[in-house]
Amino acid sequence: MIHRRTALLLLFICFPPALATEALALKPVAARHGLVVSSESHASEAGVEIMQAGGNAVDAAVAVGFALAVTHPYAGNLGGGGFMLISLARGEAKLVDYREEAPGAASRNMYLDSKGDPVPQASVVGALSVGVPGTVAGLALAEEKYGRLGLSRVMEPAIRLAEDGFSVSYWLSESVKDARELLERFDESRRVFLRGGKLYEPGEVFKQPELGKTLRLIAQNGPDAFYQGRTAEALAGTMAKYHGIITTSDLMHYHAKVRQPLVGHFRGYTIVTAPPPSSGGVALVEMLNILEPLDLGAPDSFHSIHLITEAMRRAYADRASYLGDADFVRIPVAGLTSARYAADLRRQILAGKADQPTQAGNPASYESSQTTHYSVVDAEGNAVSNTYTLNGGYGSGITVEGAGFLLNNEMDDFAAKPGSPNMFGLVQGEANSVAPRKRPLSSMTPTVVLQEDSGQVRSRGSFDRGETDNRVPEETAGQTKPDPKAPEVAGTRESPLPRVRLVLGSPGGGTIINTVLQVLLNVLVFKMDVQQGVDAPRFHNQWLPDTLLLEDRGFSGDTLGMLKAAGYKLTVRGSIGECQAIEINPETGWRFGAADPRGDGEAAGY
Ligand code: DON
């Protein structure tokens, strides 16, 4: 197995240290056959183990998902949800939507006080913040439909890691310390993750017998062992203890959904990405459409940052107004992703027209990387791009008693009060208000980029229910409206199989979509290799608050000065997102994996 640490050691032996580290910082991990990039080394290695045992990329991705639930508890999970994008070498792409769902007793105003104001933290901490978890249903469905080895085999590494334990890394011990205040509030979290107050030090072995038992039950009996019986009763019991509303019937009711991915096109590449209930794909395709014909100049120059920021601003304004769970609200996906609509928006930018934000957001609440993304490719050319989360680090803070896993606080991704910002400062509209069984709007953007063959049929804006247009909400914040007559065409159906070029995604709440956009542009437009593309400094604008957020390293003083002079309100912060990406060289077929240096991840391959 090849991974970053082995490569580091070899180079260290062969070259003087200064030279070795400098060269390494710029090199992705190369693999001939299969490759996994995730936020945690044991999990990446679990994926490679499964591929070497004959599994495909989906088997490996399911193994990584379960392993991260053990070794990366602040975002890896059984008690959360996410999106798995699967691109099969036979020319088919599917998205497994295992986003959490509002419980049956949820209601539109459940987070508001008697004056109609949001109750602080009600959707963020504790039992009311928890959505019905989707991860186990999603991973099991992916394995059943697209895997080869079966759940019990692919879960072996996770069970081993839970039962035998693993050595706690410096970063895991730090992250538990940082979350101490949250975890201390709940008995089982205090016992499992804080060891009753005697926190795990780096190098100590962390064993999770209750989680091991839960995993074994799922491996033996399938997802019903989570959504029914002992585990479901433990979950509902823990909810009741903390005055939550999730019941065993909510768990029985939960199903992961297979959707058609959203498809866009950009400069000779097919972009396959997440449809609603994520906003990620729609906003990504909208931004790429706006940028398609523009000369972006040099990366990190005033010119490129200005154009990309203006595209971001418009896509996020649309996100706020139009997007939600398409099984509940009609969304004009075809219009938002149409080339004609993008051309109108582009004209505004080129005319130098300033946006007029109408409401203040909450810049203080930008969050770091508490979700987790991983990318997998196998020797046959199948690819998986998976982003899943508990939402905040360690989610709601609640661990299910006797079952060893944390529960999400995904209900905060709904608009607790349309027009008021959530914990990521995202302002969202009526389309994303709370309703029973509805899925909260996400920004997760698992994406696969395919190389288009010449002469291939181009198609835009696919959407699984095949709807051509949807109702446009009344409040449009004075924007150009997406074209309701834009053609609606299913993407991959018409196309000969293009080759996988890039697999990527990121955590980062509202910043996710912009991280994916920039890494994609870095590789496809600015011609960086995948590691350079992942490492390059990032920026972010989400319409409201009207702030341009920039990482605090990598941007020159001159560029910042020009941005300020152009009227941008700049905010500088440590890091944005944690992209785990794979690039395939279209000529040689070699796979290159880039773990984001902003995290503690690992690319591992063979
Ligand atoms: O689905 C979403 O968009 C959020 N729940 C993702 C949360 C996240 O990325 C947390 N990390 N900052």
Boltz pocket constraint, residues with backbone or C-beta under 6 A from the ligand:
constraints:
  - pocket:
      binder: B
      contacts: [[A, 367], [A, 368], [A, 369], [A, 370], [A, 371], [A, 389], [A, 390], [A, 391], [A, 392], [A, 410], [A, 413], [A, 441], [A, 442], [A, 443], [A, 444], [A, 506], [A, 507], [A, 508], [A, 509], [A, 510], [A, 512]]
      max_distance: 6.0
